[in-house]
Amino acid sequence: MNSAKKKMKVEDRIEALEKFRDKTLPIIEAVQKFLDLSKERFNPASLCKDEIDKRIIDYLIEHKAGATSDIAQALGLENPKNVGRHIIGKRIQRLKEVFERNNWNVLEFHPENKDGKFRAWWLSIDEIDVEGFRKSIKGEMGGSEQSA
């Protein structure tokens, strides 16, 4: 009989813990979401050299990743399969170095096939202030259009 009472106590404790978990889980998830949203993000526009750099980053934000020839073609560079991809490759490599010097490791090259993209550059959007980047690009484009 004594073991039956112990078993009952253990079951009651387990039930109480499960209820506690069920009550606290939504709170924990809300805190986790808040912490993720409050995580510092960076605006790559501040480290871009010119309009081409910004267009490269904009392409990567939009597509998450891209091969250099695809980016060159999207940007309208001449001969994207040869010359254009080399220009983009050098630009992205320079951007990667500049970002890393500023402690932002957000650009990564994957030579293997990853998510259907082969030999592509990937941008870690989690650390990017996408809204801030888009606003800064709009502001610059709007400002240059007005002065032209």
C-alpha positions as CSV (number, residue, x, y, z in Angstrom):
1,M,0.0,0.0,0.0
2,N,2.9,2.3,0.8
3,S,4.3,2.0,-2.8
4,A,0.8,2.8,-4.2
5,K,0.7,6.1,-2.2
6,K,4.3,6.9,-3.4
7,K,3.2,6.2,-7.0
8,M,0.2,8.4,-6.6
9,K,2.3,11.3,-5.1
10,V,4.8,11.0,-8.0
11,E,1.9,11.1,-10.5
12,D,0.4,14.1,-8.8
13,R,3.8,15.9,-8.9
14,I,4.2,15.1,-12.6
15,E,0.8,16.4,-13.3
16,A,1.5,19.6,-11.4
17,L,4.8,20.1,-13.3
18,E,3.0,19.5,-16.6
19,K,0.4,22.1,-15.7
20,F,3.1,24.6,-14.7
21,R,4.9,23.9,-18.0
22,D,1.7,24.5,-20.0
23,K,1.2,27.8,-18.2
24,T,4.8,29.1,-18.5
25,L,5.5,27.9,-22.1
26,P,3.6,30.8,-23.8
27,I,5.4,33.3,-21.6
28,I,8.8,31.8,-22.4
29,E,8.0,31.9,-26.1
30,A,6.9,35.5,-25.9
31,V,10.2,36.4,-24.1
32,Q,12.2,34.5,-26.7
33,K,10.4,36.4,-29.5
34,F,11.0,39.7,-27.8
35,L,14.7,39.0,-27.3
36,D,15.0,38.0,-30.9
37,L,13.3,41.2,-32.0
38,S,15.4,43.3,-29.7
39,K,18.7,41.7,-30.9
40,E,20.9,44.3,-32.5
41,R,20.8,44.3,-36.2
42,F,23.0,46.1,-38.7
43,N,22.2,48.3,-41.7
44,P,24.7,47.2,-44.5
45,A,24.0,50.4,-46.4
46,S,26.3,52.2,-44.0
47,L,29.2,50.1,-45.2
48,C,28.4,49.9,-48.9
49,K,30.8,51.9,-51.2
50,D,28.3,52.8,-53.8
51,E,25.0,52.1,-55.6
52,I,26.2,48.8,-57.0
53,D,27.1,47.5,-53.6
54,K,23.7,48.4,-52.3
55,R,22.0,46.8,-55.3
56,I,24.0,43.6,-54.6
57,I,22.9,43.6,-51.0
58,D,19.3,44.3,-52.0
59,Y,19.3,41.4,-54.4
60,L,20.7,39.1,-51.7
61,I,18.0,40.3,-49.2
62,E,15.3,39.6,-51.8
63,H,16.6,36.2,-52.8
64,K,18.5,35.2,-49.7
65,A,21.3,33.9,-51.9
66,G,22.7,34.2,-55.4
67,A,25.4,33.1,-57.8
68,T,27.6,35.9,-59.0
69,S,26.4,35.5,-62.6
70,D,22.7,35.7,-61.5
71,I,23.4,38.8,-59.5
72,A,25.3,40.4,-62.5
73,Q,22.4,39.6,-64.8
74,A,19.8,41.0,-62.4
75,L,21.9,44.2,-62.0
76,G,22.1,44.5,-65.8
77,L,25.9,44.3,-66.0
78,E,27.4,43.6,-69.4
79,N,28.4,40.0,-70.1
80,P,27.0,38.6,-66.8
81,K,28.3,35.0,-67.4
82,N,32.0,36.2,-67.7
83,V,33.0,39.8,-66.9
84,G,29.9,40.6,-64.8
85,R,30.3,37.7,-62.5
86,H,33.9,38.6,-61.8
87,I,32.9,42.2,-61.0
88,I,30.2,40.9,-58.6
89,G,32.5,38.4,-57.1
90,K,35.2,41.0,-56.2
91,R,32.5,43.3,-54.9
92,I,31.0,40.7,-52.6
93,Q,34.4,39.6,-51.4
94,R,35.2,43.2,-50.5
95,L,31.8,43.7,-48.8
96,K,32.4,40.5,-46.8
97,E,35.8,41.7,-45.6
98,V,34.4,45.2,-44.7
99,F,31.4,43.6,-42.8
100,E,33.8,41.2,-40.9
101,R,36.1,44.1,-39.9
102,N,33.0,45.6,-38.3
103,N,32.1,42.3,-36.5
104,W,29.3,41.4,-38.8
105,N,29.7,37.9,-40.3
106,V,26.7,38.0,-42.6
107,L,28.0,37.0,-46.0
108,E,28.9,33.4,-46.7
109,F,30.0,31.6,-49.9
110,H,28.8,28.0,-50.3
111,P,30.5,26.2,-53.2
112,E,28.3,23.2,-52.9
113,N,24.6,22.9,-53.7
114,K,22.6,24.5,-50.9
115,D,18.8,24.8,-51.1
116,G,18.9,24.6,-54.9
117,K,21.6,27.2,-55.3
118,F,25.0,26.1,-56.5
119,R,28.2,28.1,-55.8
120,A,26.2,30.9,-54.3
121,W,26.7,33.8,-51.8
122,W,24.3,33.7,-48.9
123,L,23.2,36.6,-46.7
124,S,22.3,36.0,-43.1
125,I,19.1,38.1,-43.0
126,D,18.7,37.5,-39.2
127,E,21.3,40.0,-38.5
128,I,20.3,42.6,-41.1
129,D,18.1,45.6,-40.4
130,V,16.2,45.1,-43.7
131,E,13.7,47.9,-43.0
132,G,16.5,50.3,-42.2
133,F,18.4,49.3,-45.3
134,R,15.3,49.7,-47.6
135,K,14.6,53.1,-46.0
136,S,18.1,54.3,-46.5
137,I,18.1,53.2,-50.2
138,K,14.7,54.9,-50.8
139,G,15.9,58.1,-49.1
140,E,19.0,58.2,-51.2
141,M,17.2,57.4,-54.4
142,G,14.4,59.9,-53.6
143,G,17.0,62.6,-52.8
144,S,19.0,62.0,-56.0
145,E,15.8,62.0,-58.2
146,Q,14.7,65.4,-56.7
147,S,18.1,67.0,-57.3
148,A,18.3,65.7,-60.9
